[in-house]
């Protein structure tokens, strides 16, 4: 390869790198704007609620296993079922989001 062709290839690569960094900055701005609003914050709060349910169920289970007074087996089982249902709901929402993402990615322009 001659020096002029190497220089041309190098300048083309630098141009593409500049364009890619510009697109990354635009994409980052879009993500930040979406992340501050409705759906993303609601999804985050739902995940936090599911986490709290699981933590409460585990705390109550450990208290029951330790023999602490005032912790009944039926309360432990109800809390564990609530945590299980919440987790299953979260998994189903995730599955639907993945399916929707795949559908969108398969759309033709």
DRENTI-915339 format. One record per residue: residue number from 1; residue in one letter; x, y negated, z negated of N, C-alpha, C in turn. Coordinates in steps of 0.1 Angstrom, whole numbers, plus 5000, padded with zeros to 4 digits. Each point is the difference from the previous one (the first is absolute). Layout:
<pts>
+-----+---+------+------+------+------+------+------+------+------+------+
:   k : r :  n.x :  n.y :  n.z : ca.x : ca.y : ca.z :  c.x :  c.y :  c.z :
+-----+---+------+------+------+------+------+------+------+------+------+
: NUM : A :    X :    Y :    Z :    X :    Y :    Z :    X :    Y :    Z :
...
+-----+---+------+------+------+------+------+------+------+------+------+
</pts>
This chain:
<pts>
+-----+---+------+------+------+------+------+------+------+------+------+
:   k : r :  n.x :  n.y :  n.z : ca.x : ca.y : ca.z :  c.x :  c.y :  c.z :
+-----+---+------+------+------+------+------+------+------+------+------+
:   1 : X : 5008 : 5012 : 5000 : 4992 : 4988 : 5000 : 5009 : 4988 : 5000 :
:   2 : X : 4996 : 4990 : 5008 : 5009 : 4988 : 5001 : 4996 : 4990 : 4988 :
:   3 : X : 5008 : 4990 : 4998 : 4998 : 4991 : 4989 : 4987 : 4991 : 5002 :
:   4 : X : 4997 : 4996 : 5013 : 4988 : 4992 : 5001 : 4987 : 5008 : 4997 :
:   5 : X : 5000 : 5013 : 5004 : 4989 : 5008 : 4997 : 4998 : 5003 : 4985 :
:   6 : X : 5012 : 5001 : 4993 : 4999 : 5002 : 4986 : 4995 : 4988 : 4993 :
:   7 : X : 5004 : 4988 : 5005 : 4996 : 4987 : 4994 : 4985 : 4999 : 5003 :
:   8 : X : 4995 : 5004 : 5012 : 4986 : 4999 : 5003 : 4992 : 5009 : 4991 :
:   9 : X : 5004 : 5012 : 4998 : 4993 : 5009 : 4991 : 5000 : 4995 : 4986 :
:  10 : X : 5011 : 4995 : 4995 : 5001 : 4994 : 4987 : 4990 : 4989 : 4998 :
:  11 : X : 5000 : 4991 : 5010 : 4991 : 4988 : 4998 : 4985 : 5005 : 5001 :
:  12 : X : 4997 : 5010 : 5008 : 4987 : 5006 : 5000 : 4996 : 5006 : 4987 :
:  13 : X : 5009 : 5007 : 4994 : 4998 : 5006 : 4987 : 4998 : 4989 : 4989 :
:  14 : X : 5007 : 4990 : 5001 : 4999 : 4989 : 4990 : 4986 : 4993 : 5002 :
:  15 : X : 4996 : 4998 : 5012 : 4987 : 4995 : 5003 : 4989 : 5008 : 4995 :
:  16 : X : 5001 : 5013 : 5002 : 4990 : 5010 : 4995 : 4999 : 5000 : 4984 :
:  17 : X : 5012 : 4999 : 4994 : 5001 : 4999 : 4985 : 4993 : 4987 : 4995 :
:  18 : X : 5002 : 4989 : 5007 : 4994 : 4988 : 4996 : 4985 : 5001 : 5001 :
:  19 : X : 4995 : 5005 : 5011 : 4986 : 5002 : 5002 : 4994 : 5009 : 4990 :
:  20 : X : 5007 : 5011 : 4997 : 4995 : 5010 : 4990 : 4999 : 4993 : 4986 :
:  21 : X : 5010 : 4992 : 4996 : 5000 : 4994 : 4987 : 4988 : 4990 : 5000 :
:  22 : X : 4997 : 4993 : 5011 : 4989 : 4991 : 5000 : 4987 : 5007 : 4999 :
:  23 : X : 4998 : 5011 : 5006 : 4988 : 5008 : 4998 : 4999 : 5006 : 4986 :
:  24 : X : 5011 : 5004 : 4994 : 5000 : 5005 : 4986 : 4995 : 4989 : 4991 :
:  25 : X : 5005 : 4988 : 5002 : 4995 : 4989 : 4991 : 4986 : 4997 : 5002 :
:  26 : X : 4995 : 5000 : 5013 : 4985 : 4998 : 5002 : 4992 : 5011 : 4993 :
:  27 : X : 5005 : 5013 : 5002 : 4993 : 5011 : 4993 : 5000 : 4999 : 4985 :
:  28 : X : 5011 : 4995 : 4995 : 5001 : 4999 : 4985 : 4990 : 4989 : 4996 :
:  29 : X : 4998 : 4989 : 5007 : 4991 : 4990 : 4996 : 4986 : 5005 : 5001 :
:  30 : X : 4997 : 5008 : 5009 : 4986 : 5006 : 5002 : 4998 : 5009 : 4988 :
:  31 : X : 5009 : 5008 : 4996 : 4999 : 5010 : 4989 : 4997 : 4992 : 4987 :
:  32 : X : 5008 : 4989 : 4998 : 4998 : 4992 : 4988 : 4986 : 4994 : 4999 :
:  33 : X : 4995 : 4995 : 5012 : 4987 : 4994 : 5000 : 4989 : 5010 : 4997 :
:  34 : X : 5002 : 5012 : 5006 : 4990 : 5010 : 4997 : 5001 : 5005 : 4986 :
:  35 : X : 5012 : 5002 : 4995 : 5002 : 5005 : 4987 : 4994 : 4991 : 4989 :
:  36 : X : 4998 : 4987 : 5002 : 4995 : 4992 : 4990 : 4985 : 5000 : 4999 :
:  37 : X : 4993 : 5005 : 5010 : 4986 : 5000 : 5000 : 4992 : 5013 : 4997 :
:  38 : X : 4988 : 5000 : 5003 : 4990 : 5009 : 4997 : 5003 : 5015 : 4999 :
:  39 : X : 5002 : 5006 : 5011 : 5001 : 5015 : 5001 : 5012 : 5005 : 4992 :
:  40 : X : 5012 : 4994 : 5003 : 5012 : 5005 : 4993 : 4999 : 4998 : 4985 :
:  41 : X : 4995 : 4989 : 4995 : 4999 : 4999 : 4986 : 4990 : 5009 : 4994 :
:  42 : X : 4989 : 5002 : 5007 : 4990 : 5010 : 4995 : 5005 : 5014 : 5000 :
:  43 : X : 5008 : 5004 : 5010 : 5006 : 5013 : 5000 : 5010 : 5001 : 4989 :
:  44 : X : 5008 : 4990 : 4997 : 5009 : 5000 : 4989 : 4993 : 5002 : 4987 :
:  45 : X : 4989 : 4992 : 4998 : 4993 : 5001 : 4987 : 4993 : 5014 : 4998 :
:  46 : X : 4996 : 5006 : 5011 : 4994 : 5013 : 5000 : 5011 : 5011 : 4996 :
:  47 : X : 5012 : 4998 : 5005 : 5010 : 5010 : 4996 : 5004 : 4998 : 4985 :
:  48 : X : 5000 : 4987 : 4996 : 5003 : 4998 : 4986 : 4989 : 5006 : 4991 :
:  49 : X : 4987 : 4999 : 5004 : 4989 : 5006 : 4992 : 5002 : 5015 : 4999 :
:  50 : X : 5003 : 5006 : 5011 : 5002 : 5015 : 5000 : 5012 : 5003 : 4991 :
:  51 : X : 5010 : 4992 : 5000 : 5012 : 5003 : 4992 : 4996 : 4999 : 4985 :
:  52 : X : 4992 : 4989 : 4997 : 4995 : 4998 : 4986 : 4992 : 5012 : 4995 :
:  53 : X : 4991 : 5005 : 5009 : 4991 : 5012 : 4997 : 5009 : 5012 : 4996 :
:  54 : X : 5010 : 5002 : 5008 : 5009 : 5012 : 4998 : 5008 : 4998 : 4987 :
:  55 : X : 5005 : 4988 : 4998 : 5007 : 4997 : 4987 : 4992 : 5002 : 4988 :
:  56 : X : 4987 : 4995 : 5001 : 4991 : 5002 : 4988 : 4997 : 5014 : 4998 :
:  57 : X : 4998 : 5008 : 5011 : 4997 : 5014 : 4998 : 5012 : 5007 : 4994 :
:  58 : X : 5012 : 4997 : 5004 : 5012 : 5007 : 4995 : 5002 : 4996 : 4985 :
:  59 : X : 4997 : 4987 : 4997 : 5002 : 4996 : 4986 : 4990 : 5007 : 4991 :
:  60 : X : 4987 : 5001 : 5005 : 4990 : 5007 : 4992 : 5003 : 5015 : 4998 :
:  61 : X : 5005 : 5006 : 5011 : 5004 : 5014 : 5000 : 5011 : 5002 : 4990 :
:  62 : X : 5011 : 4992 : 5000 : 5011 : 5001 : 4991 : 4995 : 4998 : 4985 :
:  63 : X : 4991 : 4991 : 4998 : 4994 : 4998 : 4987 : 4993 : 5012 : 4995 :
:  64 : X : 4992 : 5006 : 5009 : 4992 : 5012 : 4996 : 5010 : 5012 : 4997 :
:  65 : X : 5010 : 5001 : 5008 : 5010 : 5011 : 4998 : 5007 : 4998 : 4987 :
:  66 : X : 5002 : 4987 : 4996 : 5007 : 4998 : 4988 : 4991 : 5001 : 4987 :
:  67 : X : 4987 : 5002 : 5003 : 4991 : 5002 : 4989 : 4996 : 4987 : 4993 :
:  68 : X : 5000 : 4989 : 5007 : 4996 : 4988 : 4994 : 4985 : 5000 : 4997 :
:  69 : X : 4996 : 4995 : 4989 : 4985 : 4999 : 4997 : 4993 : 4990 : 5009 :
:  70 : X : 4988 : 5003 : 5003 : 4991 : 4991 : 5008 : 5002 : 5003 : 5015 :
:  71 : X : 5008 : 5009 : 5004 : 5001 : 5003 : 5015 : 4993 : 5013 : 5002 :
:  72 : X : 4989 : 5000 : 5007 : 4992 : 5012 : 5003 : 5004 : 5006 : 5013 :
:  73 : X : 4998 : 5013 : 5001 : 5004 : 5007 : 5013 : 4991 : 4995 : 5011 :
:  74 : X : 4987 : 4997 : 4998 : 4991 : 4996 : 5010 : 5005 : 4986 : 5006 :
:  75 : X : 5005 : 4991 : 4991 : 5005 : 4987 : 5005 : 5012 : 5002 : 5008 :
:  76 : X : 5009 : 5009 : 4997 : 5012 : 5003 : 5007 : 4996 : 5005 : 5014 :
:  77 : X : 4990 : 5010 : 5001 : 4996 : 5006 : 5012 : 4994 : 4989 : 5009 :
:  78 : X : 4991 : 4992 : 4995 : 4994 : 4989 : 5008 : 5010 : 4991 : 5005 :
:  79 : X : 5010 : 4995 : 4992 : 5010 : 4991 : 5005 : 5008 : 5007 : 5011 :
:  80 : X : 5003 : 5013 : 4998 : 5008 : 5007 : 5011 : 4992 : 5001 : 5013 :
:  81 : X : 4987 : 5002 : 4999 : 4992 : 5001 : 5012 : 4999 : 4987 : 5007 :
:  82 : X : 4999 : 4989 : 4992 : 5000 : 4986 : 5006 : 5013 : 4998 : 5007 :
:  83 : X : 5011 : 5003 : 4994 : 5013 : 4998 : 5007 : 5001 : 5009 : 5012 :
:  84 : X : 4995 : 5012 : 5000 : 5000 : 5009 : 5012 : 4992 : 4995 : 5011 :
:  85 : X : 4988 : 4995 : 4997 : 4991 : 4995 : 5010 : 5006 : 4987 : 5006 :
:  86 : X : 5006 : 4991 : 4991 : 5006 : 4988 : 5005 : 5012 : 5003 : 5010 :
:  87 : X : 5008 : 5010 : 4996 : 5011 : 5004 : 5008 : 4996 : 5006 : 5014 :
:  88 : X : 4989 : 5008 : 4999 : 4995 : 5006 : 5013 : 4995 : 4989 : 5009 :
:  89 : X : 4993 : 4990 : 4994 : 4995 : 4989 : 5008 : 5012 : 4992 : 5006 :
:  90 : X : 5010 : 4998 : 4993 : 5012 : 4993 : 5005 : 5006 : 5008 : 5012 :
:  91 : X : 5001 : 5013 : 4998 : 5005 : 5009 : 5011 : 4991 : 4999 : 5013 :
:  92 : X : 4987 : 5000 : 4998 : 4991 : 4999 : 5011 : 5001 : 4986 : 5007 :
:  93 : X : 5002 : 4990 : 4992 : 5002 : 4986 : 5006 : 5013 : 5000 : 5008 :
:  94 : X : 5010 : 5006 : 4994 : 5013 : 5000 : 5008 : 4999 : 5008 : 5013 :
:  95 : X : 4993 : 5011 : 4999 : 4998 : 5008 : 5012 : 4992 : 4993 : 5011 :
:  96 : X : 4990 : 4992 : 4996 : 4992 : 4992 : 5009 : 5009 : 4989 : 5006 :
:  97 : X : 5008 : 4994 : 4992 : 5009 : 4989 : 5005 : 5010 : 5006 : 5010 :
:  98 : X : 5006 : 5011 : 4997 : 5009 : 5006 : 5009 : 4993 : 5004 : 5014 :
:  99 : X : 4988 : 5005 : 4999 : 4993 : 5003 : 5012 : 4997 : 4988 : 5008 :
: 100 : X : 4995 : 4989 : 4993 : 4998 : 4988 : 5007 : 5012 : 4994 : 5007 :
: 101 : X : 5012 : 5001 : 4993 : 5012 : 4995 : 5005 : 5004 : 5008 : 5012 :
: 102 : X : 4998 : 5013 : 5000 : 5004 : 5008 : 5012 : 4991 : 4997 : 5011 :
: 103 : X : 4987 : 4998 : 4997 : 4990 : 4996 : 5011 : 5004 : 4987 : 5007 :
: 104 : X : 5004 : 4991 : 4992 : 5004 : 4987 : 5005 : 5013 : 5001 : 5008 :
: 105 : X : 5009 : 5008 : 4995 : 5013 : 5001 : 5007 : 4998 : 5008 : 5014 :
: 106 : X : 4990 : 5008 : 5001 : 4997 : 5007 : 5012 : 4992 : 4993 : 5010 :
: 107 : X : 4995 : 4988 : 4996 : 4992 : 4992 : 5010 : 5009 : 4995 : 5011 :
: 108 : X : 4995 : 5000 : 5012 : 5007 : 4995 : 5011 : 4998 : 4985 : 5001 :
: 109 : X : 5011 : 4993 : 5005 : 4999 : 4985 : 5001 : 4994 : 4997 : 5013 :
+-----+---+------+------+------+------+------+------+------+------+------+
</pts>
